[in-house]
Amino acid sequence: MKTIVLFDGQCHKSLLPLTFTRPVAQLRVGIFTIHEKWSRFFDQDVNIRTKDYLIDKFNSFENEADLGILGGLLPDEELVNVIESLSPNTILMKDGNVLAISPLPKNDDSMESSLSNYAVIEYDSSVSIIFRPQDIFIKNGDEILNDYSWIKKNTKSIKCHESNTVFGEDLFLEEGASVRGCIINCEQGPVYIGKNAQIMEGSVIRGPFALLDYSIVKMGAKIYGPTTFGPHCKVGGEVGNSVIQGYSNKAHDGYLGNSVIGEWCNLGADTNTSNLKNNYSFVKNWDYSKDSMQNTGSQYCGLIMGDHSKCGINTMFNTGTVVGVSANIFGGGFPSKFIPSYSWGGSDGFVDYEFEKAIELADVVMKRRGIEFSLADKQILEHVFNSTTVYRK
């Protein structure tokens, strides 16, 4: 069995703030994380190589591996076959981007010189890569379809309760899923309901949609696909084409559109995101890899929010707002479109969110879900606090 490693590469910085607290391959797009997708294609567990400060929590693989694959690269059958058949000492590239390396050298000072002796070959077919946070909701529909196809081939759905009104055939419920008194439209894409997940009565769901394990859609919610709610989320109100990574809540009314929300976040009641500018021009948002506002190339882009961030009731987010890790936003009016990590405030301005208070809150929030706030978690958040000081000046 080959040793396979998903490495962060150039995607890590461009995917901030979502990757401040996780390797690239741990991002969820569609139903599965990128790591889970590759494990399923190779029919084995694959490893991850990530940044130094994330090594302990995510068990980063630092030794030589038979294959290294870019962490933001999404698999398909043709691509997997090409990567599996790569000759030794070869780098597979596409449009200037490294896709795969055979073998992946040990992560030390000699790595660069080792790679200089590798042959470079160009991949002929198209590829799908998650480079920036908005790629997650842009590509979410295709990935729900891909992941749903794998699930349908390998697992059997339980029966849908007769109280639901269902249009189309592609509805899949895992064991323990509870859906009653809802309208579910699968004609534009599949609807997947994970283990012990619940959609409360009166909700209207239009696929493609994925609700992961133990998550809840509250009464009367309106969900437009392509949308994914990761495990242990609680969501209400109106949501369109958005991805919540997991363990986060948008439990009340308000609109979330064309957005990506990290873990351990909470959006207060009647929080609303703008996802389209009044003049219909392309949206710009903050790009950490360029340290500036950059054109997204899309008319639609709402909120990008890093882990452990919160906002109060009636918060309004402007089009293309990027919020870092452990920020706390509240008050009237629109806050700035780039809110650095550990910011505390709103449209009237921000001050630093004290680190000790932030980790006290993180500890409380995680314990409520029965998850320990570990020393590794604290060290990661401390690294983020120190490395983002420049943005809070």
C-alpha positions as a Markdown table, in Angstrom:
| # | Residue | x | y | z |
|---|---|---|---|---|
| 1 | Met | 0.0 | 0.0 | 0.0 |
| 2 | Lys | 1.4 | 3.4 | -1.0 |
| 3 | Thr | 1.9 | 6.2 | 1.5 |
| 4 | Ile | -0.1 | 9.2 | 0.3 |
| 5 | Val | 0.1 | 12.7 | 1.7 |
| 6 | Leu | -2.1 | 15.8 | 1.0 |
| 7 | Phe | 0.1 | 18.8 | 1.4 |
| 8 | Asp | -1.1 | 22.4 | 2.0 |
| 9 | Gly | 1.2 | 24.0 | -0.6 |
| 10 | Gln | 0.2 | 27.5 | -1.9 |
| 11 | Cys | -3.4 | 26.9 | -1.0 |
| 12 | His | -2.9 | 27.4 | 2.7 |
| 13 | Lys | -2.3 | 31.2 | 2.6 |
| 14 | Ser | -4.9 | 31.9 | -0.1 |
| 15 | Leu | -7.6 | 30.0 | 1.9 |
| 16 | Leu | -7.1 | 32.1 | 5.1 |
| 17 | Pro | -8.9 | 32.7 | 7.4 |
| 18 | Leu | -10.5 | 29.2 | 7.1 |
| 19 | Thr | -7.0 | 27.6 | 7.2 |
| 20 | Phe | -5.7 | 29.5 | 10.2 |
| 21 | Thr | -7.0 | 26.6 | 12.3 |
| 22 | Arg | -6.8 | 23.5 | 10.0 |
| 23 | Pro | -4.9 | 22.0 | 7.1 |
| 24 | Val | -6.3 | 22.7 | 3.6 |
| 25 | Ala | -7.5 | 19.1 | 3.2 |
| 26 | Gln | -9.7 | 19.3 | 6.2 |
| 27 | Leu | -12.0 | 21.8 | 4.5 |
| 28 | Arg | -15.5 | 20.5 | 3.6 |
| 29 | Val | -16.9 | 21.1 | 0.2 |
| 30 | Gly | -19.9 | 19.1 | -1.0 |
| 31 | Ile | -20.7 | 16.3 | 1.6 |
| 32 | Phe | -17.1 | 15.2 | 2.5 |
| 33 | Thr | -13.9 | 17.0 | 3.4 |
| 34 | Ile | -11.2 | 17.0 | 0.8 |
| 35 | His | -9.3 | 14.5 | 2.9 |
| 36 | Glu | -12.3 | 12.2 | 3.0 |
| 37 | Lys | -12.7 | 12.4 | -0.7 |
| 38 | Trp | -9.2 | 11.3 | -1.5 |
| 39 | Ser | -9.4 | 8.5 | 1.1 |
| 40 | Arg | -12.5 | 7.1 | -0.6 |
| 41 | Phe | -10.9 | 7.3 | -4.1 |
| 42 | Phe | -7.8 | 5.5 | -3.0 |
| 43 | Asp | -9.8 | 3.2 | -0.7 |
| 44 | Gln | -7.3 | 3.8 | 2.2 |
| 45 | Asp | -6.6 | 6.5 | 4.7 |
| 46 | Val | -4.4 | 9.3 | 3.4 |
| 47 | Asn | -2.1 | 11.5 | 5.5 |
| 48 | Ile | -1.8 | 15.2 | 5.8 |
| 49 | Arg | 1.3 | 17.6 | 5.8 |
| 50 | Thr | 0.6 | 21.0 | 7.1 |
| 51 | Lys | 2.1 | 24.1 | 8.7 |
| 52 | Asp | 4.4 | 23.8 | 11.7 |
| 53 | Tyr | 2.0 | 25.2 | 14.3 |
| 54 | Leu | -0.7 | 22.7 | 13.2 |
| 55 | Ile | 1.5 | 19.6 | 13.2 |
| 56 | Asp | 0.6 | 18.3 | 16.7 |
| 57 | Lys | -3.2 | 18.5 | 16.4 |
| 58 | Phe | -3.4 | 17.2 | 12.9 |
| 59 | Asn | -0.6 | 14.6 | 13.1 |
| 60 | Ser | 1.3 | 16.1 | 10.1 |
| 61 | Phe | 3.3 | 13.5 | 8.1 |
| 62 | Glu | 6.8 | 14.9 | 7.7 |
| 63 | Asn | 8.6 | 11.8 | 6.3 |
| 64 | Glu | 9.0 | 10.8 | 2.7 |
| 65 | Ala | 5.8 | 9.5 | 1.1 |
| 66 | Asp | 5.1 | 7.6 | -2.1 |
| 67 | Leu | 2.8 | 10.3 | -3.4 |
| 68 | Gly | 2.2 | 13.9 | -2.4 |
| 69 | Ile | -1.0 | 15.6 | -3.6 |
| 70 | Leu | -2.0 | 19.3 | -3.4 |
| 71 | Gly | -4.4 | 19.7 | -0.5 |
| 72 | Gly | -6.9 | 21.9 | -2.3 |
| 73 | Leu | -7.1 | 19.6 | -5.3 |
| 74 | Leu | -10.5 | 17.8 | -5.8 |
| 75 | Pro | -10.3 | 14.2 | -7.0 |
| 76 | Asp | -11.9 | 12.6 | -10.0 |
| 77 | Glu | -11.4 | 9.2 | -11.5 |
| 78 | Glu | -9.2 | 10.3 | -14.4 |
| 79 | Leu | -7.0 | 12.4 | -12.2 |
| 80 | Val | -6.6 | 9.7 | -9.6 |
| 81 | Asn | -5.5 | 7.2 | -12.3 |
| 82 | Val | -2.9 | 9.6 | -13.6 |
| 83 | Ile | -1.5 | 10.3 | -10.1 |
| 84 | Glu | -1.4 | 6.6 | -9.2 |
| 85 | Ser | 0.7 | 5.9 | -12.3 |
| 86 | Leu | 3.2 | 8.7 | -11.9 |
| 87 | Ser | 6.8 | 7.6 | -12.5 |
| 88 | Pro | 9.3 | 8.1 | -9.7 |
| 89 | Asn | 10.9 | 11.6 | -9.5 |
| 90 | Thr | 8.0 | 13.3 | -11.3 |
| 91 | Ile | 6.0 | 16.4 | -10.6 |
| 92 | Leu | 2.5 | 16.7 | -12.2 |
| 93 | Met | 1.5 | 20.3 | -12.9 |
| 94 | Lys | -1.4 | 22.2 | -14.4 |
| 95 | Asp | -1.2 | 25.9 | -15.5 |
| 96 | Gly | 1.8 | 26.5 | -13.2 |
| 97 | Asn | 0.2 | 24.7 | -10.2 |
| 98 | Val | 1.8 | 21.6 | -8.6 |
| 99 | Leu | -0.8 | 18.9 | -8.5 |
| 100 | Ala | 1.2 | 15.9 | -7.3 |
| 101 | Ile | 4.7 | 14.8 | -6.5 |
| 102 | Ser | 6.1 | 11.2 | -6.8 |
| 103 | Pro | 7.6 | 10.6 | -4.3 |
| 104 | Leu | 7.1 | 13.5 | -1.9 |
| 105 | Pro | 10.5 | 14.2 | -0.2 |
| 106 | Lys | 10.9 | 14.4 | 3.6 |
| 107 | Asn | 10.0 | 17.8 | 4.9 |
| 108 | Asp | 13.4 | 19.2 | 5.8 |
| 109 | Asp | 16.1 | 21.6 | 4.4 |
| 110 | Ser | 17.0 | 19.2 | 1.6 |
| 111 | Met | 13.4 | 19.1 | 0.1 |
| 112 | Glu | 13.9 | 21.9 | -2.4 |
| 113 | Ser | 17.1 | 20.5 | -3.8 |
| 114 | Ser | 15.6 | 17.1 | -4.1 |
| 115 | Leu | 12.7 | 18.4 | -6.1 |
| 116 | Ser | 15.0 | 20.3 | -8.5 |
| 117 | Asn | 16.0 | 16.9 | -10.0 |
| 118 | Tyr | 12.4 | 15.9 | -10.7 |
| 119 | Ala | 10.9 | 15.7 | -14.2 |
| 120 | Val | 7.9 | 18.0 | -14.8 |
| 121 | Ile | 4.9 | 16.8 | -16.8 |
| 122 | Glu | 1.7 | 18.8 | -17.6 |
| 123 | Tyr | -1.7 | 17.3 | -16.9 |
| 124 | Asp | -3.9 | 17.6 | -20.1 |
| 125 | Ser | -7.4 | 17.5 | -18.6 |
| 126 | Ser | -9.2 | 20.1 | -16.5 |
| 127 | Val | -8.9 | 20.1 | -12.7 |
| 128 | Ser | -10.9 | 21.6 | -9.9 |
| 129 | Ile | -8.9 | 23.2 | -7.1 |
| 130 | Ile | -10.0 | 25.1 | -4.0 |
| 131 | Phe | -7.8 | 28.1 | -4.0 |
| 132 | Arg | -9.8 | 30.8 | -2.3 |
| 133 | Pro | -12.6 | 30.6 | 0.3 |
| 134 | Gln | -15.3 | 31.5 | -2.3 |
| 135 | Asp | -14.3 | 28.4 | -4.3 |
| 136 | Ile | -16.0 | 26.4 | -1.6 |
| 137 | Phe | -19.5 | 27.6 | -2.3 |
| 138 | Ile | -18.9 | 28.0 | -6.0 |
| 139 | Lys | -17.9 | 24.4 | -6.4 |
| 140 | Asn | -20.2 | 23.0 | -3.7 |
| 141 | Gly | -23.0 | 22.0 | -6.1 |
| 142 | Asp | -20.7 | 19.8 | -8.3 |
| 143 | Glu | -19.1 | 18.3 | -5.2 |
| 144 | Ile | -22.5 | 17.4 | -3.6 |
| 145 | Leu | -23.3 | 15.5 | -6.8 |
| 146 | Asn | -20.0 | 13.7 | -6.8 |
| 147 | Asp | -20.2 | 12.8 | -3.1 |
| 148 | Tyr | -23.8 | 11.8 | -3.3 |
| 149 | Ser | -23.0 | 9.4 | -6.2 |
| 150 | Trp | -20.4 | 7.6 | -4.0 |
| 151 | Ile | -22.8 | 7.4 | -1.1 |
| 152 | Lys | -25.6 | 6.0 | -3.2 |
| 153 | Lys | -23.4 | 3.3 | -4.6 |
| 154 | Asn | -22.1 | 2.2 | -1.2 |
| 155 | Thr | -24.9 | 2.8 | 1.3 |
| 156 | Lys | -28.7 | 2.3 | 1.5 |
| 157 | Ser | -31.1 | 5.1 | 2.4 |
| 158 | Ile | -33.8 | 4.6 | 5.1 |
| 159 | Lys | -37.4 | 5.3 | 4.1 |
| 160 | Cys | -38.6 | 8.9 | 4.1 |
| 161 | His | -41.6 | 9.7 | 6.4 |
| 162 | Glu | -44.9 | 9.9 | 4.6 |
| 163 | Ser | -45.7 | 13.3 | 6.1 |
| 164 | Asn | -43.1 | 15.0 | 3.7 |
| 165 | Thr | -43.8 | 16.3 | 0.3 |
| 166 | Val | -40.9 | 15.2 | -2.0 |
| 167 | Phe | -40.3 | 16.2 | -5.6 |
| 168 | Gly | -37.7 | 14.1 | -7.5 |
| 169 | Glu | -36.0 | 10.9 | -6.6 |
| 170 | Asp | -32.6 | 11.8 | -5.2 |
| 171 | Leu | -33.3 | 12.0 | -1.4 |
| 172 | Phe | -31.0 | 10.0 | 0.9 |
| 173 | Leu | -31.5 | 9.6 | 4.7 |
| 174 | Glu | -28.9 | 7.9 | 6.9 |
| 175 | Glu | -29.8 | 5.9 | 10.0 |
| 176 | Gly | -31.4 | 8.0 | 12.7 |
| 177 | Ala | -32.3 | 11.0 | 10.4 |
| 178 | Ser | -35.6 | 12.6 | 11.2 |
| 179 | Val | -37.5 | 14.6 | 8.6 |
| 180 | Arg | -41.3 | 15.2 | 9.0 |
| 181 | Gly | -43.8 | 17.7 | 7.6 |
| 182 | Cys | -41.3 | 19.3 | 5.2 |
| 183 | Ile | -41.2 | 20.1 | 1.5 |
| 184 | Ile | -38.1 | 18.7 | -0.2 |
| 185 | Asn | -37.3 | 19.4 | -3.9 |
| 186 | Cys | -34.7 | 17.1 | -5.4 |
| 187 | Glu | -35.3 | 17.9 | -9.0 |
| 188 | Gln | -32.4 | 20.4 | -9.2 |
| 189 | Gly | -30.0 | 18.3 | -7.2 |
| 190 | Pro | -29.9 | 15.6 | -4.5 |
| 191 | Val | -30.7 | 16.1 | -0.8 |
| 192 | Tyr | -28.6 | 14.2 | 1.7 |
| 193 | Ile | -29.5 | 13.9 | 5.4 |
| 194 | Gly | -26.8 | 12.5 | 7.7 |
| 195 | Lys | -26.9 | 10.2 | 10.7 |
| 196 | Asn | -29.2 | 11.5 | 13.5 |
| 197 | Ala | -29.7 | 14.8 | 11.7 |
| 198 | Gln | -33.1 | 16.5 | 11.9 |
| 199 | Ile | -35.1 | 18.8 | 9.7 |
| 200 | Met | -38.0 | 20.2 | 11.7 |
| 201 | Glu | -41.5 | 20.6 | 10.4 |
| 202 | Gly | -42.4 | 23.3 | 8.0 |
| 203 | Ser | -39.0 | 23.6 | 6.4 |
| 204 | Val | -38.6 | 24.0 | 2.7 |
| 205 | Ile | -35.5 | 22.5 | 1.1 |
| 206 | Arg | -34.3 | 22.7 | -2.5 |
| 207 | Gly | -31.3 | 20.7 | -3.5 |
| 208 | Pro | -28.4 | 20.2 | -4.0 |
| 209 | Phe | -28.3 | 20.1 | -0.2 |
| 210 | Ala | -26.3 | 18.2 | 2.5 |
| 211 | Leu | -27.1 | 18.1 | 6.2 |
| 212 | Leu | -24.3 | 16.3 | 8.0 |
| 213 | Asp | -24.6 | 14.1 | 11.2 |
| 214 | Tyr | -26.4 | 15.5 | 14.3 |
| 215 | Ser | -27.2 | 18.8 | 12.6 |
| 216 | Ile | -30.6 | 20.5 | 12.9 |
| 217 | Val | -32.6 | 22.6 | 10.5 |
| 218 | Lys | -35.1 | 24.5 | 12.6 |
| 219 | Met | -38.8 | 25.0 | 11.9 |
| 220 | Gly | -39.9 | 26.9 | 8.8 |
| 221 | Ala | -36.4 | 27.3 | 7.4 |
| 222 | Lys | -35.9 | 28.0 | 3.7 |
| 223 | Ile | -32.8 | 26.4 | 2.2 |
| 224 | Tyr | -31.7 | 26.9 | -1.4 |
| 225 | Gly | -28.9 | 24.8 | -2.8 |
| 226 | Pro | -26.1 | 24.2 | -3.4 |
| 227 | Thr | -25.8 | 24.3 | 0.4 |
| 228 | Thr | -24.0 | 22.2 | 3.0 |
| 229 | Phe | -24.3 | 22.3 | 6.8 |
| 230 | Gly | -21.5 | 20.3 | 8.4 |
| 231 | Pro | -21.9 | 18.1 | 11.5 |
| 232 | His | -23.4 | 19.4 | 14.7 |
| 233 | Cys | -24.8 | 22.7 | 13.3 |
| 234 | Lys | -28.1 | 24.4 | 14.1 |
| 235 | Val | -29.6 | 26.5 | 11.3 |
| 236 | Gly | -32.7 | 28.5 | 10.8 |
| 237 | Gly | -34.0 | 31.3 | 8.6 |
| 238 | Glu | -33.1 | 31.6 | 4.9 |
| 239 | Val | -29.8 | 30.2 | 3.5 |
| 240 | Gly | -28.7 | 30.0 | -0.1 |
| 241 | Asn | -25.5 | 28.5 | -1.7 |
| 242 | Ser | -23.5 | 28.5 | 1.5 |
| 243 | Val | -21.2 | 26.0 | 3.4 |
| 244 | Ile | -21.0 | 25.8 | 7.2 |
| 245 | Gln | -18.0 | 23.7 | 8.0 |
| 246 | Gly | -19.4 | 22.3 | 11.3 |
| 247 | Tyr | -20.2 | 22.9 | 15.0 |
| 248 | Ser | -21.6 | 26.4 | 14.2 |
| 249 | Asn | -25.0 | 27.9 | 14.6 |
| 250 | Lys | -27.2 | 30.3 | 12.6 |
| 251 | Ala | -30.3 | 29.3 | 14.7 |
| 252 | His | -32.7 | 32.2 | 13.9 |
| 253 | Asp | -34.1 | 34.2 | 11.1 |
| 254 | Gly | -31.9 | 36.3 | 8.8 |
| 255 | Tyr | -30.3 | 35.6 | 5.4 |
| 256 | Leu | -27.0 | 33.9 | 4.7 |
| 257 | Gly | -26.0 | 33.7 | 1.0 |
| 258 | Asn | -22.9 | 32.7 | -1.0 |
| 259 | Ser | -21.0 | 32.4 | 2.2 |
| 260 | Val | -18.5 | 30.1 | 4.0 |
| 261 | Ile | -18.6 | 29.8 | 7.8 |
| 262 | Gly | -16.0 | 28.0 | 9.9 |
| 263 | Glu | -16.4 | 25.9 | 13.0 |
| 264 | Trp | -17.5 | 27.1 | 16.5 |
| 265 | Cys | -19.1 | 30.3 | 15.0 |
| 266 | Asn | -22.5 | 31.8 | 16.1 |
| 267 | Leu | -24.6 | 34.2 | 14.0 |
| 268 | Gly | -27.0 | 36.1 | 16.2 |
| 269 | Ala | -30.7 | 36.4 | 15.5 |
| 270 | Asp | -31.6 | 38.3 | 12.4 |
| 271 | Thr | -28.0 | 38.5 | 11.1 |
| 272 | Asn | -28.1 | 39.3 | 7.4 |
| 273 | Thr | -25.4 | 39.1 | 4.7 |
| 274 | Ser | -25.4 | 41.0 | 1.5 |
| 275 | Asn | -24.3 | 38.8 | -1.4 |
| 276 | Leu | -24.9 | 41.1 | -4.4 |
| 277 | Lys | -23.8 | 44.7 | -4.9 |
| 278 | Asn | -26.4 | 47.3 | -5.9 |
| 279 | Asn | -24.5 | 48.0 | -9.2 |
| 280 | Tyr | -24.2 | 44.2 | -10.0 |
| 281 | Ser | -20.4 | 44.5 | -10.4 |
| 282 | Phe | -18.0 | 41.8 | -9.4 |
| 283 | Val | -17.4 | 41.6 | -5.6 |
| 284 | Lys | -14.0 | 42.3 | -4.1 |
| 285 | Asn | -12.9 | 40.7 | -0.8 |
| 286 | Trp | -9.8 | 40.5 | 1.3 |
| 287 | Asp | -7.1 | 38.1 | 0.1 |
| 288 | Tyr | -4.5 | 37.1 | 2.7 |
| 289 | Ser | -2.1 | 35.9 | 0.0 |
| 290 | Lys | -2.0 | 39.4 | -1.6 |
| 291 | Asp | -2.7 | 41.4 | 1.6 |
| 292 | Ser | -5.2 | 43.5 | -0.2 |
| 293 | Met | -8.8 | 43.5 | -1.6 |
| 294 | Gln | -9.0 | 41.3 | -4.7 |
| 295 | Asn | -11.7 | 40.8 | -7.3 |
| 296 | Thr | -13.5 | 37.5 | -6.8 |
| 297 | Gly | -14.5 | 37.3 | -10.4 |
| 298 | Ser | -18.1 | 36.8 | -9.2 |
| 299 | Gln | -21.2 | 39.0 | -8.8 |
| 300 | Tyr | -22.1 | 36.9 | -5.7 |
| 301 | Cys | -20.1 | 36.7 | -2.5 |
| 302 | Gly | -21.4 | 37.1 | 1.0 |
| 303 | Leu | -19.6 | 36.3 | 4.2 |
| 304 | Ile | -16.3 | 34.4 | 4.9 |
| 305 | Met | -15.9 | 33.8 | 8.6 |
| 306 | Gly | -13.0 | 32.0 | 10.4 |
| 307 | Asp | -13.4 | 29.6 | 13.3 |
| 308 | His | -14.6 | 30.8 | 16.8 |
| 309 | Ser | -16.0 | 34.1 | 15.5 |
| 310 | Lys | -19.4 | 35.4 | 16.7 |
| 311 | Cys | -21.8 | 38.2 | 15.8 |
| 312 | Gly | -24.6 | 39.8 | 17.8 |
| 313 | Ile | -28.3 | 40.1 | 16.9 |
| 314 | Asn | -29.2 | 42.2 | 13.9 |
| 315 | Thr | -25.7 | 42.3 | 12.6 |
| 316 | Met | -25.4 | 43.4 | 8.9 |
| 317 | Phe | -22.5 | 42.2 | 6.8 |
| 318 | Asn | -21.6 | 44.0 | 3.6 |
| 319 | Thr | -21.0 | 42.1 | 0.3 |
| 320 | Gly | -17.7 | 40.2 | 0.4 |
| 321 | Thr | -17.0 | 40.6 | 4.1 |
| 322 | Val | -14.1 | 38.5 | 5.5 |
| 323 | Val | -13.9 | 37.9 | 9.2 |
| 324 | Gly | -10.9 | 36.3 | 10.9 |
| 325 | Val | -10.7 | 33.9 | 13.8 |
| 326 | Ser | -12.2 | 34.7 | 17.3 |
| 327 | Ala | -13.7 | 38.0 | 16.3 |
| 328 | Asn | -16.7 | 39.4 | 18.0 |
| 329 | Ile | -18.9 | 41.7 | 16.0 |
| 330 | Phe | -22.0 | 43.6 | 17.3 |
| 331 | Gly | -23.9 | 46.9 | 17.1 |
| 332 | Gly | -25.8 | 48.7 | 14.3 |
| 333 | Gly | -24.6 | 49.7 | 10.8 |
| 334 | Phe | -22.2 | 47.8 | 8.5 |
| 335 | Pro | -18.8 | 46.9 | 10.0 |
| 336 | Ser | -15.7 | 47.0 | 7.8 |
| 337 | Lys | -15.4 | 44.5 | 5.0 |
| 338 | Phe | -12.2 | 43.1 | 6.5 |
| 339 | Ile | -12.4 | 42.2 | 10.2 |
| 340 | Pro | -9.0 | 40.8 | 11.5 |
| 341 | Ser | -8.8 | 38.0 | 13.9 |
| 342 | Tyr | -9.4 | 38.9 | 17.6 |
| 343 | Ser | -11.3 | 42.0 | 16.8 |
| 344 | Trp | -14.0 | 43.2 | 19.2 |
| 345 | Gly | -16.5 | 45.8 | 18.0 |
| 346 | Gly | -18.5 | 46.9 | 15.0 |
| 347 | Ser | -19.2 | 49.8 | 12.7 |
| 348 | Asp | -18.0 | 52.3 | 15.3 |
| 349 | Gly | -14.6 | 50.6 | 15.3 |
| 350 | Phe | -12.7 | 47.7 | 16.8 |
| 351 | Val | -10.4 | 47.0 | 19.7 |
| 352 | Asp | -8.3 | 43.9 | 20.4 |
| 353 | Tyr | -10.2 | 40.9 | 21.8 |
| 354 | Glu | -8.2 | 39.9 | 24.8 |
| 355 | Phe | -6.6 | 36.5 | 24.2 |
| 356 | Glu | -7.4 | 35.0 | 27.6 |
| 357 | Lys | -11.1 | 36.0 | 27.3 |
| 358 | Ala | -11.2 | 34.5 | 23.8 |
| 359 | Ile | -9.9 | 31.1 | 24.8 |
| 360 | Glu | -12.1 | 31.0 | 27.9 |
| 361 | Leu | -15.1 | 31.4 | 25.6 |
| 362 | Ala | -13.7 | 28.7 | 23.2 |
| 363 | Asp | -13.4 | 26.3 | 26.1 |
| 364 | Val | -17.0 | 26.9 | 27.2 |
| 365 | Val | -18.4 | 26.6 | 23.7 |
| 366 | Met | -16.5 | 23.3 | 22.9 |
| 367 | Lys | -17.4 | 21.8 | 26.2 |
| 368 | Arg | -21.1 | 22.3 | 25.5 |
| 369 | Arg | -20.6 | 19.9 | 22.6 |
| 370 | Gly | -18.7 | 17.4 | 24.7 |
| 371 | Ile | -15.3 | 18.3 | 23.1 |
| 372 | Glu | -12.2 | 19.1 | 25.0 |
| 373 | Phe | -10.5 | 22.4 | 24.4 |
| 374 | Ser | -6.9 | 20.9 | 24.3 |
| 375 | Leu | -3.5 | 22.4 | 24.8 |
| 376 | Ala | -3.0 | 22.0 | 21.0 |
| 377 | Asp | -6.2 | 24.0 | 20.4 |
| 378 | Lys | -4.9 | 26.8 | 22.7 |
| 379 | Gln | -1.5 | 26.8 | 21.0 |
| 380 | Ile | -3.1 | 27.1 | 17.5 |
| 381 | Leu | -5.3 | 30.0 | 18.6 |
| 382 | Glu | -2.3 | 31.7 | 20.3 |
| 383 | His | -0.3 | 31.4 | 17.1 |
| 384 | Val | -3.2 | 33.0 | 15.2 |
| 385 | Phe | -3.4 | 35.8 | 17.7 |
| 386 | Asn | 0.3 | 36.6 | 17.5 |
| 387 | Ser | 0.6 | 36.2 | 13.7 |
| 388 | Thr | -2.4 | 38.5 | 13.0 |
| 389 | Thr | -1.3 | 41.4 | 15.3 |
| 390 | Val | -0.3 | 43.4 | 12.2 |
| 391 | Tyr | -3.8 | 43.5 | 10.9 |
| 392 | Arg | -5.2 | 44.9 | 14.1 |
| 393 | Lys | -3.0 | 48.0 | 14.1 |
